[in-house]
Amino acid sequence: MRRVPLLVLLALLAAGCGGNKSSAPFPATTATSTHATETAAGTTTAEQPVVLRVYLLRKGVVAPVARSVPRTKAVARAAVEQLLAGPTAAERDAGFGTDVPAAAELRGVTVADRTATVDFSKSFAEGADAAIAQVVYTLTQFPTVSRVRFELDGADMPTLDHPAGRGDYEELTPPLLVESPLPGETVASPLRIAGTANAYEATFQAELLDASGAVLVHKMVMATSGSGQRGTFEETLPYTGGGAGKLVVYEDSAANGSRIHQVEIPLELRP
């Protein structure tokens, strides 16, 4: 199991979330100290927690939120445990939910040859395809995982006879899936946005708004593919100002120019 590159990536993610406490309706993803470790010189240094993505459901499709957990080598297991915990009260108020059965228990997670094998109690089978999609997206956030094999109490899950990847759940994926930034994150200029999109002619719009609703920056974003084929995107939005804000992404309807597939992500903007 190749965990060292993954931990380096997650350490950078956690370090990039510093700043003031968010005033958005989600806990900020700003990292805070969890425990101290002894250095060779005998002094103590505070370790930062790891920030993970957990994929809940919003309007019937997957949507990522942030979870901050104590630093661990078992990041895959930690992510699934956070998924099993379900949405917070603030997330439920914002429209997030889950299809993972509340009674489901995690037996274990292993990773080999880019396949994660996740073993649940049999009650996990009470969930629909959306629950499987949530687990698949949560585990494939890691560069060492591209597909997920499901077990129930150590035996193959009878309703899923092959390891599943994100492509198996396109119908449960929003046309515009923003995976960075995450709701409640404290960000700095230029704001980096990234994710996947299945948009007409591979283009969509991105706006950053301040607390009053004024547009700080607007850009047209292009994905690597579109019009029926999902592609990736990455763009930067430079801005001035600070305080509560909101990232809004949407497509322009080819039929009448109206906004469609709109996604809003509350943020805390660092000057």
N, C-alpha and C positions, 0 to 999 in steps of 0.2 A: 504493500500500500504506500503510494507516494504522497506523504503528507507535508514534507518540508516546504515545497513550493507553495502549497496551498496556505500554509501558515504565514508565509512571507506576504502573500497577497492580502490576506485578511488583516495582517498587522498594518499594512499601508492603508487599507480601507478604514480601519479604526482611527488611525492617526489623522486621516483626512476629514474627520467629522468633529474637529474641535471647534469651540466657540461658546457663545452664551446660551443660556437656557432658552428653548423655543417657546414662543407664545402661541404656536399652532396647536390644534386640538389633539396632538399626539405627543408622546414623550420624545424629546429631541434625541437624535442619534449621537449627540456629543458624548465622547467617551469620558468616563470618570474612573478614578483609581479603584481597584478591587482588592489587591493585596500587595504586600511588599516581598521582594526577594533579596537575598544577600548577594553582594558582588564579591569579587576576589579580594578587593581592598577592605572588605568588612563593612562597607556602608550599605544602606538599604535603598532600593529604587522601587518606586511604585509601578506596578504593571497595569497596562490598560486592558479593558475588556475587549472582546471580539464582537464586532457588529455583523450580524448575519441577516440575510433576507428570509422571511417566512411568507409563503404564498397563501393568502386567504382568498376569499371570493368576494367580488363586488359586481353587482348587476349580473350575476350568473357566470362570470369569467374570472380567471385568476388575476390577482393583484398583489404585489409585494408590499410588505411592511417591514420595519426594522426591529430587530431584537438584539439587545446587548447582553452578552453572557460572559461569565468569568473565562479567562483565557484557558483553553484546553486543546489538547491534540485531537480529541474526539469531536471535531467540529460538525461532522455529518450527523452524529447521534444528537448533539446539542441542538442542531437545527430542527430535527424531527421532533424532539421533545418539546421545543417551543411551538411547533405546529400543533401538536396534540393539546397544548394548553389553550388553544383557541384564541379568538380576538379579545382584546381588552374592552372595557366598557366604553372608552373613548372611540375605539375603532368601530364598535357596534353602532354607536351614535352616528358615526360618519358613513355608515352603510356597508361595513365589512362584515362578512360572516364566514362560515365554514361548513363543509359537508362531511368532515371527518367525524365519525361517531364519538360521542363523549366517553363511551366506555372502552374505546380502543386503547390497548396498552402496547408499548414497544418492547419487543423481546431482544432485538439486537440489530446492528447495522455493520456490514462489512463492505469493503471496496476492493476490487481486483479487476485488472484489465479494463478499466474505465466503466465497469458495471458495479453499481451499488446494489447489494442484496439487503432488503429491509424485511424484518420478521415482526409481524404484528400478532396480537391475540385475534381469535376468530371473530370477535365483534367488529373488527375493521371491515369485514365483508358486508356489513349492513349499510355502508356508505355507497354512493353511486360513483359513476366515472369521475365526477368532479373531485371526489376525495383522492382518487388515484392521481389525477392531474396535479392536485396540490402537492402531493408527496414527490412526484416526478420533478416538478418545477423547483421545489425546495432543495432537492438533492443535486440537481443538475446546475445549480448556481456555482458549484465548485468545478474548477478546471479538470479535476481528476475523474469526473463522473459525466458520462454522456447518456446513460440509460439506467433503468432501475428494474430489478427483479423483485417480485413480491412473494412473500411466504406468509402463511398463517400457522402459527405454532410449529414452525420448522418444516412444514410441507408446502409444496407449490400451491399458489393461489389458483383454484380450479377455473376461475372465470378469466384469468389472464395467463396465457400459456407462453408468453415471450417477454423478454425485457422491454420495457416501454421507454420511449424518449419523448421529448417535447413535441415532435412532429405528429405523434399519435393523437394529440389533443388540441389540434388547431381550432376546432369548434368551441373549445373552452378557453381560448386565448383571445384577448381583445385585439382589434385591428391595430391599435397603438399601445404597445406594452412598454411603459417607461420603467426601467429597472434602476436607474440612477438619475436624479436624486430620489430618495425615499420620503414618504410623508413625515413631516416634522423635523427633517434634517436641517442643521445649521450649515449654510453654504457661503462661499466667498466668490467674488468676481475674478475671472469669468466662470460662470456656472457651467459645468459640464453635464450634458444630458446624454443618456445612452439607453439602448434597449433594442427591441425588434418591432417591425411594422409590416403590415400587409395592406398597403395603401394604393389607391389608384395612381398609376404612373410613378409609384414609389416616392411620392412627395406628400408632406403635410406641413402644418403651421405650428410654431411654438411661440408663446408669449410669456414674459415674466411680468407680473403685476405687483404693485406695492399694496399696502393695506387699504388705500383709498380706492383701489381698482384702476389706477393709472397704469398704462403700459410703459414699463421701463425699457423693454427691448422686444423686438419681434423679428423672427427669422423664418424663412422657408427651409425645411429640413428634408434631405434626400436620403432614403434608405438604399441599401445595396441591391434590392429587388422589390417588386411590388406587383400590383394588378393580378392577385391570385397566388403569388409566391412570397413567402415571408422573407424579409431581409433584415439586416442589422443597421443601426444608425448610431452616429456619435456626432455631437455638435457642441459648440461653446457659445454661451450668451453673456457677453460682457455687460456690466451694469454699474450704475452709481446709486448710492443710497443704502438704507438698511432698515431693519425692523421686520415685522411680519410681512410675508409676501406669498405669492402663489404662482406656480408654473401651470400653464394651461396649454395643452396640445390638442389639435383637432384637424380634421380634414375639411376641405371645401367640397361640398357636394357637386358632382359633375352635372347633376340635373338642374339645380337652381342656385348654387353658390352658397347655400346655408351651411352652418357648421354641423358636422356629423362626427360621431366617434370621439366626442370630447372627453378629456381626462383632466382633472384638476388635482394638483398636489400642493398642499400647504407647506410652506417653508419658513425658516427664519433667515433673513438676509443679513450677512455680516458686511458692514461698510468696507 
